[in-house]
Each structure stands twice: as structure tokens, then as C-alpha cells.
Amino acid sequence: MIRRRLGFGALLVVLFVAGWVFGWSRATARDRYEKLDLFVDALSKVESYYVDPVDPQKLVTGAINGMMKRLDPFSNYLDAKSFDELTVQTQGQFGGLGIVVSVRDNWPTVISVLEGTPAASVGVLPGDRIVEIEGKTTRGIAIDEVVSKLRGPEDTKVTIQVQGEEESAPRTVTMTRKIIHVKSIPYTNLFPGNVGYIRLSSFSATSGDELTAALNTLQSEGAKGIVLDLRGNPGGLLSEAVDVSERFLPKGSEVVSTRGRAPNSDQTFYAEETRPNLSQPIVVLVDEYTASAAEIVSGALQDHDRALVVGEQTFGKGSVQSLLNLPGSKAALKLTTAKYYTPSGRSIHKDAYNAHLGEEVADDEDDDGAPPADTTSNASRPKFKTDAGRTVYGGGGITPDIVVHPDTLANPAYAIERQALLFQFANHYVAQHPGLTLDQAQATALWSAFTSYLSEQKFKVSADSLDMQKTYLDMAAHREIARRLGGEQAAFRVSADQDVMLQKSLDLVRRARAPRELLKLSMLH
């Protein structure tokens, strides 16, 4: 018994350090030790009287996990394995499915799907709940555990059940894990009217350099304005958010600041680029899945009147997580220590979690997750001013200058997309037409072949219902074949004409010869 109690003492050193980090040092020494004594007494009684033998390490770990979950979804206890996995997430590649996951209503939920990955190929979409992994429910489990189950060696398989908001029952998909190469800018494009388009899908260690290369290429092709697409961008490294922002801001401009209670948590980051792009009109395209580092960029360019933000209210994940090592172990705390503020003073973070304290929620990495988008009206939001005196709104997330929502996908197109029938049709069609080129595929009428394929797959739908969705489905069939033959950029070019958010952004840039003209256009909406 003495030996086991000594073990308890060693374990409780970890708990004591965690308590000190939380700010217990502000309490009197007596109050602090009374709180710790209460836990020691409870732990001792469990060890002595619980009906079955207990593992002291598991009890202490469980207590720390419970303490973290009383704070917010982004604060976690990381054991040695979890810490190693977090390190892998920042290295640029890993074996997995290409899914970025956070927590919504106690369920792991897909925030974004990286383009060209196994998850994208089977129709997994943002907003999907992951309800089972390998036959076991995921309700209430820590997101680090979810990530651990989804990742694995290359070419191994994993079966999950996902369920969209409009689906009455989950569907089962089996995917083969691949090495995920995280490239921040998967493609660019030059649209008519000399409008350059840059798809910035995530933030990694190379984002700034990739953006510079993309801008140079588009300018050499004659681009006179830029659409920077941050839709579905889950965030990433703070340093790269600053690096991306300063490509468009004068040297010395504030990009973002952090504020917190811990020492050295109050910091301000400034642009240091000596030759930024300052003359071209810029539209930043965002949606409800734009989060974290992507919100830093959107907010900085909006506050300095350097770009017009178009799209939907962003997520509002604006908190900073720090890794604090725990003495005597290989474990650490990933603890929220500060929040992000835009140059005008807006807090990016949406404090939507206070009502959920006590629920078992967590996040998979320090700049990936986000709370639900804010749906309150601007009238109820705190107001701030940009450099030019325009009104922008706080309250969490970035409020667009011009709100544009995507078209809602209705059935049967929604069901067809969800069941990955378009993806399967493309594979079938390309296999049946060896030697097919991208140009040939785009010039070919596919409707008859596609409807026949649906019949072969026993997809039940009336001809009239299909005809009502023909414009979209015909485009989507060509899009998926283009993806197989030409990659993500080819698929994007096929779908761009029906992307209402993109088309609005392109129109705005075409109508503006300088950044200030974009601001005038925003006044007309």
C-alpha cells in the first residue's frame, strides 16, 4: 500500500502543475492545497474501496481530461501518443483520409475535406457527422482519439459511417488511407477579364512562398486583379497567416494581435514584406467553414481596406493554443492561452461554447476546428472601424462586406452527390473509353450515359425529377470526368460557371481598376 501511495504522489505532481497553470496561483496557498487535498482524498477512497482494482494512472489521466473539457473544445491533455500525432499534423504529410474534424453537438464533424484525398473521392462533405468508426460509436469521444482511429499506415483500409444534416440515416464508406501531401495552393486560374484566381485551401509551412509564386505566375499571364478563395480553409500556422497577409499589406501594417492572461501572451504581429502587392483589387472569398488562420487573413485585409470580403459569415475560431509540458512525463497540456484580434480590435473568436461546458467536446489541432457560424444580425453586433472609416462587425468570425450564399443542392442531385454516384460514373465511363482525352470528354454529351448508369445502379428517381436537375448534374458528370483526366484544376474549371459565389467575386474584380473602387462597389450592396 505504501508503494502504491508513493505512486499516487508522483502522479499528483502532474495534477498540481496543471492546477498551477490554470491560475490557481492567484488563490491563497491554503485554498490551493485544500482543493488538491480534496482530490487526493477522493482518489484514495476509490483506490481503497472500489469493488474492482483500479489503475491509478488511468484515474489521474481521466481527471485531467475532465478538467480540460470543462474549459473549451480546444484545450486537451496530450499523452505521449497524442503529442506525437500532433507533431505529425504540422509536418506537411501523414497517412490518412484527408478529413479535418472538429466537434459539433458532441459528435465529430467534418469541417473540411482536403481536395484530391480518399475522403473527397467517396463524397464525404463538410458538415457530415462521423457517427461510427469500425463499427463503434463516436459520440462523446475525444477528437484526438477520432484522429488516431482515422489515421494509419498507407494502403490500409478504414470503414466509417457518416451522416449529413438532411439524411435520415448514416451511410457506410470504406476508404484506403493514403499519404496526405498538404499543398496550400492546389491550383490557380486566369479568368476572362484578366482576373487571377488563387485557391488557398490550408495554411502550412510553405503557404507564403506558394502564394508569392502564384501571384508572380498570374501577373506574368496578365492578371489585373485577384480573387483569393479561402472557402473551407480550416486554418493552420499563425506564422503563415501573417506571411500570407503581408503579401498584400504595406510594411509595418498590423496583421493580428493576441491577448491573454499568461505571461508574454499579448503580442502584435506586423507585415514585413518589402515588395507587397498593393495596387491590384483583391476579393477574399469566404464561407461558414473559413476558420482560424484564414480568418486572420480575411480580417487583416478587410480592416486595412486592402480587400473586399465576399461570401458568408466565417466560423469564428480565434483562440491560441499553447503546448505546456508536464514535468516528469512525456505528456503535455494543449491549453487555450490567448485570443486573436484583428487590427481594428475585433475578437475573431466566437464564444459559443459557454453554454456547452461539461459536454464532452474537443478539437483535433490548434488551428483546425471552429464553432458554428454566427447567424445573428449585424444590428446586434459590436461595431468597429477600418482604416478608411468603414464599419465592420465584431462578435466572432469575419462578417463579409458583401454576403453571398451558395446555391442549395436539392434532391435528387443531393442524394446522387452524397452516394458518390458521380464519382463512380466517372470511373466507369473513363474505363469504358480508353484513350479518352480531357478535351474530348468536355465536348461529349454525357446525359444519356449518366442516366443509364443510374438505372444500372438501381437509383430510384423519376425522369422528371432528373430533368429538373439536369443543368447541375450534367455539369457535375463532366466535372468528375475532368477530375479523373486532368486533376483538381480541371474539375474546378468545369464547375466554375455554376459557382455563384465565385462568379460574384469575379464580377466585382472586373468592375474595379483599383482597390478603392472595390470599396465603392461594396456601398452599392
C-alpha positions as CSV (number, residue, x, y, z in Angstrom):
1,M,0.0,0.0,0.0
2,I,2.9,2.4,0.8
3,R,4.5,1.8,-2.6
4,R,1.2,2.4,-4.3
5,R,0.6,5.7,-2.4
6,L,4.1,6.8,-3.4
7,G,3.0,6.2,-7.0
8,F,-0.1,8.4,-6.3
9,G,2.2,11.1,-5.1
10,A,4.2,11.1,-8.2
11,L,1.1,11.2,-10.3
12,L,-0.4,14.1,-8.3
13,V,2.7,16.2,-9.0
14,V,1.4,16.3,-12.6
15,L,-2.1,17.4,-11.4
16,F,-0.6,20.0,-9.2
17,V,1.4,21.5,-12.1
18,A,-1.7,21.5,-14.2
19,G,-3.6,23.3,-11.5
20,W,-0.9,26.0,-11.1
21,V,-1.1,26.6,-14.9
22,F,-4.8,27.2,-14.7
23,G,-4.2,30.1,-12.4
24,W,-4.6,28.6,-9.0
25,S,-1.5,30.6,-8.1
26,R,-3.8,33.6,-7.6
27,A,-5.6,31.8,-4.8
28,T,-4.1,31.6,-1.4
29,A,-1.7,28.7,-0.7
30,R,-4.3,27.3,1.8
31,D,-7.1,27.3,-0.7
32,R,-4.9,25.7,-3.3
33,Y,-3.9,22.8,-1.1
34,E,-7.4,22.3,0.2
35,K,-8.6,21.8,-3.4
36,L,-5.7,19.4,-4.0
37,D,-6.4,17.5,-0.7
38,L,-10.0,17.0,-1.8
39,F,-8.9,15.3,-4.9
40,V,-6.3,13.2,-3.1
41,D,-8.9,12.0,-0.6
42,A,-11.3,11.1,-3.4
43,L,-8.6,9.2,-5.3
44,S,-7.5,7.4,-2.2
45,K,-11.0,6.2,-1.4
46,V,-11.6,5.0,-4.9
47,E,-8.4,3.0,-4.7
48,S,-9.2,1.5,-1.4
49,Y,-12.9,0.8,-1.6
50,Y,-14.0,0.5,-5.3
51,V,-15.3,-3.0,-6.0
52,D,-12.6,-3.8,-8.6
53,P,-8.9,-3.0,-8.7
54,V,-8.2,0.4,-10.4
55,D,-5.3,1.8,-12.3
56,P,-4.1,5.0,-10.6
57,Q,-2.6,6.3,-13.8
58,K,-5.9,6.0,-15.6
59,L,-7.8,7.7,-12.8
60,V,-5.5,10.7,-12.8
61,T,-5.5,10.9,-16.6
62,G,-9.2,10.8,-16.6
63,A,-9.4,13.6,-14.0
64,I,-7.1,15.8,-16.1
65,N,-9.1,15.1,-19.2
66,G,-12.3,16.0,-17.4
67,M,-10.7,19.3,-16.2
68,M,-9.7,20.2,-19.7
69,K,-13.2,19.5,-21.1
70,R,-14.6,22.0,-18.6
71,L,-12.7,24.8,-20.3
72,D,-13.3,24.7,-24.1
73,P,-13.1,22.3,-27.0
74,F,-9.6,23.3,-27.9
75,S,-7.9,22.5,-24.5
76,N,-6.7,18.9,-24.2
77,Y,-4.5,16.6,-22.2
78,L,-2.0,15.0,-24.6
79,D,-0.3,11.7,-23.6
80,A,2.9,10.7,-25.4
81,K,1.0,9.1,-28.3
82,S,-1.3,12.2,-28.8
83,F,1.7,14.5,-28.6
84,D,3.5,12.6,-31.3
85,E,0.3,12.7,-33.5
86,L,0.0,16.5,-33.0
87,T,3.6,16.8,-34.2
88,V,2.9,14.8,-37.3
89,Q,0.0,17.1,-38.2
90,T,2.4,20.0,-38.7
91,Q,4.9,18.2,-40.8
92,G,3.2,18.5,-44.2
93,Q,2.2,14.9,-44.8
94,F,0.6,12.0,-43.0
95,G,-1.2,8.7,-43.6
96,G,-4.9,9.3,-43.5
97,L,-8.1,10.2,-45.3
98,G,-7.9,14.0,-45.9
99,I,-10.6,14.9,-43.4
100,V,-10.4,17.9,-41.0
101,V,-12.6,17.2,-38.0
102,S,-14.0,19.3,-35.1
103,V,-16.9,18.7,-32.7
104,R,-20.5,19.8,-33.1
105,D,-23.2,18.8,-30.6
106,N,-21.0,16.1,-29.1
107,W,-20.2,14.4,-32.4
108,P,-17.0,14.5,-34.5
109,T,-18.0,16.5,-37.6
110,V,-16.2,17.1,-40.9
111,I,-15.1,20.7,-41.2
112,S,-13.4,20.4,-44.5
113,V,-12.3,17.7,-46.9
114,L,-8.8,18.2,-48.5
115,E,-9.0,18.1,-52.2
116,G,-7.8,15.0,-54.1
117,T,-7.9,12.8,-51.0
118,P,-9.7,9.4,-50.2
119,A,-12.5,11.2,-48.3
120,A,-13.2,13.5,-51.3
121,S,-13.4,10.6,-53.7
122,V,-16.2,8.9,-51.8
123,G,-18.4,12.0,-51.3
124,V,-17.6,12.9,-47.7
125,L,-18.7,16.6,-47.3
126,P,-18.2,19.4,-44.8
127,G,-20.9,19.2,-42.2
128,D,-21.1,15.4,-42.1
129,R,-21.1,13.7,-38.7
130,I,-18.9,10.8,-38.3
131,V,-21.2,8.5,-36.2
132,E,-19.1,5.3,-36.3
133,I,-15.6,4.2,-36.9
134,E,-15.0,0.5,-37.5
135,G,-18.4,-0.3,-36.0
136,K,-18.0,1.7,-32.8
137,T,-20.0,4.9,-32.0
138,T,-18.0,8.2,-31.9
139,R,-20.5,10.1,-29.7
140,G,-18.6,11.9,-27.0
141,I,-15.1,10.6,-27.6
142,A,-12.2,12.9,-27.7
143,I,-11.2,14.2,-31.1
144,D,-7.6,13.1,-30.6
145,E,-9.0,9.6,-30.4
146,V,-11.0,10.1,-33.6
147,V,-7.9,11.3,-35.4
148,S,-5.9,8.3,-34.1
149,K,-8.6,5.9,-35.4
150,L,-8.8,7.6,-38.8
151,R,-5.1,7.7,-39.5
152,G,-2.9,4.7,-40.1
153,P,-0.3,3.2,-42.4
154,E,-0.6,3.9,-46.1
155,D,-2.8,1.5,-48.1
156,T,-4.7,0.2,-45.1
157,K,-8.5,0.5,-45.0
158,V,-10.9,2.1,-42.6
159,T,-14.7,1.9,-42.5
160,I,-16.8,4.7,-41.2
161,Q,-20.4,5.8,-41.1
162,V,-21.2,9.4,-41.9
163,Q,-24.5,11.3,-41.9
164,G,-25.3,14.6,-43.4
165,E,-27.8,17.1,-41.9
166,E,-30.5,16.2,-44.4
167,E,-30.0,12.4,-44.3
168,S,-32.3,10.3,-42.2
169,A,-29.8,7.5,-41.7
170,P,-26.0,7.2,-41.8
171,R,-24.2,5.7,-44.8
172,T,-21.1,3.4,-44.7
173,V,-18.0,4.2,-46.6
174,T,-14.7,2.3,-46.8
175,M,-11.6,4.2,-47.7
176,T,-7.9,3.3,-48.3
177,R,-5.5,5.5,-46.4
178,K,-3.0,7.5,-48.4
179,I,-0.1,9.8,-47.6
180,I,-1.7,13.2,-47.5
181,H,0.6,15.8,-49.0
182,V,-0.7,19.2,-47.8
183,K,-0.2,21.7,-50.5
184,S,-1.6,25.1,-49.6
185,I,-2.4,26.2,-53.2
186,P,-3.6,23.3,-55.2
187,Y,-4.3,25.4,-58.3
188,T,-4.7,28.8,-59.8
189,N,-6.6,30.1,-62.8
190,L,-6.8,33.2,-65.1
191,F,-10.4,34.1,-65.9
192,P,-11.7,36.3,-68.7
193,G,-11.2,40.0,-67.9
194,N,-7.7,39.2,-66.6
195,V,-8.9,38.2,-63.2
196,G,-6.5,35.9,-61.4
197,Y,-7.9,33.2,-59.1
198,I,-5.9,31.6,-56.2
199,R,-7.3,28.7,-54.2
200,L,-5.7,28.8,-50.8
201,S,-7.0,25.6,-49.2
202,S,-4.9,25.4,-46.0
203,F,-2.0,27.1,-44.1
204,S,1.2,25.2,-43.8
205,A,4.9,26.0,-43.7
206,T,5.1,26.8,-47.4
207,S,1.9,28.9,-47.8
208,G,3.6,32.3,-48.1
209,D,6.1,31.1,-50.7
210,E,3.4,29.3,-52.6
211,L,1.3,32.5,-52.7
212,T,4.2,34.5,-53.9
213,A,4.8,32.0,-56.7
214,A,1.1,32.0,-57.6
215,L,0.9,35.8,-57.7
216,N,4.0,36.0,-59.9
217,T,2.6,33.5,-62.4
218,L,-0.8,35.2,-62.6
219,Q,0.8,38.6,-63.1
220,S,3.0,37.3,-65.9
221,E,-0.2,36.0,-67.5
222,G,-1.7,39.5,-67.3
223,A,-3.8,39.4,-64.2
224,K,-5.1,42.8,-63.2
225,G,-7.0,41.7,-60.0
226,I,-7.1,38.7,-57.7
227,V,-9.8,36.5,-56.1
228,L,-8.3,34.8,-53.1
229,D,-10.5,31.8,-52.3
230,L,-10.4,30.9,-48.6
231,R,-13.7,28.9,-48.6
232,G,-13.4,25.7,-46.5
233,N,-9.9,26.7,-45.3
234,P,-9.6,25.3,-41.8
235,G,-6.6,27.4,-40.8
236,G,-3.1,26.3,-39.8
237,L,0.1,28.1,-38.7
238,L,-0.2,31.6,-37.3
239,S,3.2,32.5,-38.9
240,E,1.9,31.6,-42.3
241,A,-1.3,33.7,-41.8
242,V,1.0,36.6,-41.2
243,D,3.2,35.7,-44.1
244,V,0.2,35.5,-46.5
245,S,-1.3,38.8,-45.2
246,E,1.8,40.7,-45.6
247,R,1.9,39.8,-49.3
248,F,-0.9,42.4,-49.7
249,L,-0.2,44.9,-46.9
250,P,2.3,47.8,-46.6
251,K,5.3,47.1,-44.5
252,G,4.6,47.9,-40.8
253,S,0.9,47.2,-41.0
254,E,-0.6,45.3,-38.1
255,V,-1.8,41.9,-39.1
256,V,-3.1,40.4,-35.9
257,S,-2.7,40.6,-32.1
258,T,-3.1,38.1,-29.4
259,R,-4.3,38.8,-25.8
260,G,-4.4,36.5,-22.8
261,R,-3.6,36.3,-19.1
262,A,-0.4,34.2,-19.3
263,P,3.0,36.0,-19.5
264,N,4.0,37.0,-23.0
265,S,0.6,36.1,-24.4
266,D,-0.1,39.7,-25.5
267,Q,1.7,40.1,-28.8
268,T,1.2,42.1,-32.0
269,F,2.3,40.8,-35.5
270,Y,3.2,43.2,-38.3
271,A,3.8,42.9,-42.0
272,E,7.5,42.8,-43.0
273,E,7.3,42.2,-46.8
274,T,9.3,44.8,-48.7
275,R,7.6,44.4,-52.0
276,P,3.9,43.6,-51.4
277,N,1.1,43.6,-54.0
278,L,-0.6,46.9,-53.2
279,S,-2.1,48.1,-56.5
280,Q,-4.4,45.2,-57.6
281,P,-8.0,45.0,-56.5
282,I,-8.5,41.9,-54.2
283,V,-11.6,40.0,-53.3
284,V,-11.3,37.5,-50.4
285,L,-13.9,34.7,-50.8
286,V,-15.0,33.1,-47.5
287,D,-17.8,30.8,-46.2
288,E,-19.0,29.3,-43.0
289,Y,-16.1,26.8,-43.0
290,T,-13.4,29.5,-43.2
291,A,-11.6,29.4,-39.9
292,S,-8.7,30.4,-37.7
293,A,-5.6,31.5,-39.8
294,A,-7.9,32.1,-42.8
295,E,-9.9,34.5,-40.6
296,I,-6.8,36.3,-39.6
297,V,-6.0,37.0,-43.3
298,S,-9.6,38.0,-44.0
299,G,-9.8,40.3,-41.1
300,A,-6.5,42.0,-41.7
301,L,-7.1,42.7,-45.3
302,Q,-10.7,43.9,-44.5
303,D,-9.6,46.2,-41.6
304,H,-6.9,47.8,-43.7
305,D,-9.3,48.2,-46.7
306,R,-7.0,46.2,-48.8
307,A,-9.6,43.7,-49.9
308,L,-13.3,43.2,-50.1
309,V,-14.5,40.2,-48.2
310,V,-17.3,38.3,-50.0
311,G,-19.3,35.3,-49.0
312,E,-20.7,34.0,-45.7
313,Q,-20.0,34.7,-42.0
314,T,-16.9,32.8,-41.1
315,F,-16.6,30.2,-38.3
316,G,-15.1,32.3,-35.5
317,K,-12.2,30.1,-34.3
318,G,-9.9,32.7,-33.0
319,S,-8.1,31.2,-30.0
320,V,-4.5,30.4,-29.4
321,Q,-3.4,27.0,-28.0
322,S,0.0,26.6,-26.3
323,L,1.7,23.3,-25.5
324,L,2.8,23.2,-21.9
325,N,5.0,20.2,-20.9
326,L,4.2,18.4,-17.7
327,P,7.3,17.6,-15.5
328,G,8.1,14.0,-15.0
329,S,6.3,12.7,-18.1
330,K,6.2,12.8,-21.8
331,A,2.7,14.3,-21.6
332,A,1.6,17.9,-22.2
333,L,-1.4,20.2,-22.0
334,K,-2.7,21.9,-25.1
335,L,-4.2,24.9,-23.4
336,T,-6.0,27.9,-24.8
337,T,-3.9,30.8,-23.6
338,A,-5.0,33.8,-25.8
339,K,-7.4,35.0,-28.4
340,Y,-6.8,36.6,-31.8
341,Y,-7.8,40.2,-32.5
342,T,-7.9,41.9,-35.9
343,P,-6.2,45.3,-36.4
344,S,-9.4,47.2,-35.7
345,G,-9.8,45.4,-32.3
346,R,-12.3,42.7,-33.3
347,S,-12.1,39.4,-31.5
348,I,-12.1,36.7,-34.1
349,H,-13.2,34.1,-31.6
350,K,-16.9,33.3,-31.3
351,D,-17.6,32.4,-27.6
352,A,-20.2,29.9,-28.5
353,Y,-19.1,27.2,-26.1
354,N,-20.0,28.7,-22.7
355,A,-23.5,27.1,-22.8
356,H,-21.9,23.7,-23.6
357,L,-19.4,23.5,-20.7
358,G,-19.5,20.0,-19.3
359,E,-20.2,18.3,-22.6
360,E,-17.5,16.0,-23.9
361,V,-16.2,18.1,-26.8
362,A,-12.7,18.5,-28.1
363,D,-10.7,19.6,-31.2
364,D,-8.1,17.9,-33.3
365,E,-5.5,20.5,-33.7
366,D,-4.8,24.0,-32.6
367,D,-5.9,25.8,-35.7
368,D,-8.4,23.4,-37.3
369,G,-11.7,23.5,-35.6
370,A,-14.3,26.1,-35.4
371,P,-17.6,26.8,-33.7
372,P,-20.8,27.1,-35.6
373,A,-21.1,30.2,-37.8
374,D,-22.8,33.2,-36.2
375,T,-26.3,33.8,-37.5
376,T,-27.2,36.9,-35.5
377,S,-28.0,40.1,-37.4
378,N,-25.4,42.9,-37.7
379,A,-27.6,45.2,-35.7
380,S,-26.8,43.2,-32.5
381,R,-23.0,43.1,-33.2
382,P,-20.3,45.5,-31.8
383,K,-19.1,47.9,-34.4
384,F,-15.5,48.7,-35.4
385,K,-13.9,51.0,-38.0
386,T,-11.5,50.1,-40.8
387,D,-8.6,52.4,-41.7
388,A,-10.9,54.2,-44.2
389,G,-13.7,54.6,-41.7
390,R,-15.9,51.8,-42.9
391,T,-18.0,49.9,-40.3
392,V,-17.1,46.3,-39.7
393,Y,-18.7,44.0,-37.2
394,G,-17.4,42.0,-34.2
395,G,-19.0,39.3,-32.2
396,G,-16.9,36.4,-33.6
397,G,-15.9,35.4,-37.1
398,I,-15.5,37.8,-40.0
399,T,-18.6,39.4,-41.4
400,P,-18.4,39.8,-45.2
401,D,-18.6,43.2,-46.8
402,I,-21.0,41.5,-49.4
403,V,-23.0,38.5,-48.3
404,V,-23.4,35.8,-51.0
405,H,-24.7,32.3,-50.2
406,P,-24.1,29.2,-52.4
407,D,-27.0,27.6,-54.2
408,T,-28.7,25.0,-52.2
409,L,-28.4,21.5,-53.7
410,A,-31.8,19.7,-53.8
411,N,-32.7,16.1,-54.4
412,P,-32.1,14.1,-56.4
413,A,-28.8,15.9,-57.0
414,Y,-28.0,16.0,-53.3
415,A,-28.5,12.2,-52.9
416,I,-26.5,11.5,-56.0
417,E,-23.6,13.6,-54.8
418,R,-23.8,12.0,-51.3
419,Q,-23.8,8.5,-52.6
420,A,-20.7,9.3,-54.8
421,L,-22.6,8.1,-57.9
422,L,-21.0,10.9,-60.0
423,F,-17.5,9.8,-58.9
424,Q,-18.4,6.1,-59.7
425,F,-19.9,7.1,-63.0
426,A,-16.7,8.9,-64.0
427,N,-14.6,5.9,-63.2
428,H,-16.9,3.7,-65.1
429,Y,-17.1,6.0,-68.1
430,V,-13.3,6.5,-68.4
431,A,-12.7,2.8,-68.1
432,Q,-15.2,2.2,-70.9
433,H,-13.5,4.8,-73.1
434,P,-9.7,4.1,-73.1
435,G,-7.6,6.9,-74.6
436,L,-10.3,9.5,-73.8
437,T,-8.8,13.0,-73.5
438,L,-9.9,15.8,-71.4
439,D,-10.9,17.9,-74.4
440,Q,-12.9,15.0,-75.9
441,A,-14.7,14.4,-72.6
442,Q,-15.8,18.0,-72.3
443,A,-17.1,18.0,-75.9
444,T,-19.1,14.8,-75.3
445,A,-22.8,14.7,-74.4
446,L,-23.0,12.6,-71.2
447,W,-26.6,12.8,-70.1
448,S,-27.8,9.6,-71.7
449,A,-24.9,7.6,-70.4
450,F,-25.3,9.1,-67.0
451,T,-29.0,8.4,-66.7
452,S,-28.4,4.8,-67.9
453,Y,-25.7,4.4,-65.3
454,L,-28.1,5.5,-62.5
455,S,-30.6,2.9,-63.7
456,E,-27.9,0.2,-63.7
457,Q,-27.1,1.2,-60.1
458,K,-30.8,0.9,-59.2
459,F,-31.0,4.5,-58.1
460,K,-34.7,5.2,-57.9
461,V,-35.7,8.6,-59.4
462,S,-38.3,9.8,-61.8
463,A,-37.3,11.2,-65.2
464,D,-39.0,14.5,-64.5
465,S,-37.0,14.9,-61.2
466,L,-33.8,14.2,-63.1
467,D,-34.7,16.7,-65.8
468,M,-35.3,19.4,-63.2
469,Q,-31.6,19.0,-62.0
470,K,-30.2,18.3,-65.5
471,T,-28.1,21.5,-65.7
472,Y,-26.3,20.8,-62.5
473,L,-26.0,17.0,-62.9
474,D,-24.7,17.3,-66.4
475,M,-22.0,19.8,-65.3
476,A,-21.2,17.5,-62.3
477,A,-20.7,14.5,-64.6
478,H,-18.3,16.4,-66.8
479,R,-16.6,17.8,-63.6
480,E,-15.9,14.3,-62.2
481,I,-14.6,13.0,-65.5
482,A,-12.4,16.1,-65.8
483,R,-11.1,15.3,-62.3
484,R,-10.1,11.8,-63.4
485,L,-8.4,13.0,-66.5
486,G,-7.0,16.4,-65.5
487,G,-6.9,16.7,-61.7
488,E,-8.4,19.2,-59.4
489,Q,-7.8,22.3,-61.5
490,A,-9.6,20.7,-64.5
491,A,-12.6,19.9,-62.3
492,F,-12.6,23.4,-60.9
493,R,-12.7,24.9,-64.4
494,V,-15.7,22.8,-65.3
495,S,-17.7,23.8,-62.2
496,A,-16.7,27.5,-62.0
497,D,-19.6,28.8,-64.2
498,Q,-22.2,27.5,-61.8
499,D,-20.4,28.7,-58.7
500,V,-22.5,31.7,-57.7
501,M,-20.1,32.9,-55.0
502,L,-17.1,32.8,-57.3
503,Q,-19.0,34.5,-60.2
504,K,-20.0,37.4,-58.0
505,S,-16.4,37.8,-56.8
506,L,-15.1,37.7,-60.4
507,D,-17.6,40.3,-61.4
508,L,-16.6,42.7,-58.6
509,V,-12.9,42.5,-59.6
510,R,-13.6,43.0,-63.3
511,R,-15.5,46.2,-62.4
512,A,-12.7,47.7,-60.3
513,R,-9.5,49.1,-61.6
514,A,-8.0,49.8,-58.1
515,P,-8.6,48.7,-54.5
516,R,-10.5,51.8,-53.6
517,E,-13.0,51.1,-56.4
518,L,-13.9,47.8,-54.8
519,L,-14.8,49.6,-51.6
520,K,-17.2,51.9,-53.5
521,L,-18.8,48.8,-55.1
522,S,-19.5,47.4,-51.6
523,M,-21.5,50.5,-50.8
524,L,-24.0,49.6,-53.6
525,H,-24.9,46.3,-51.9
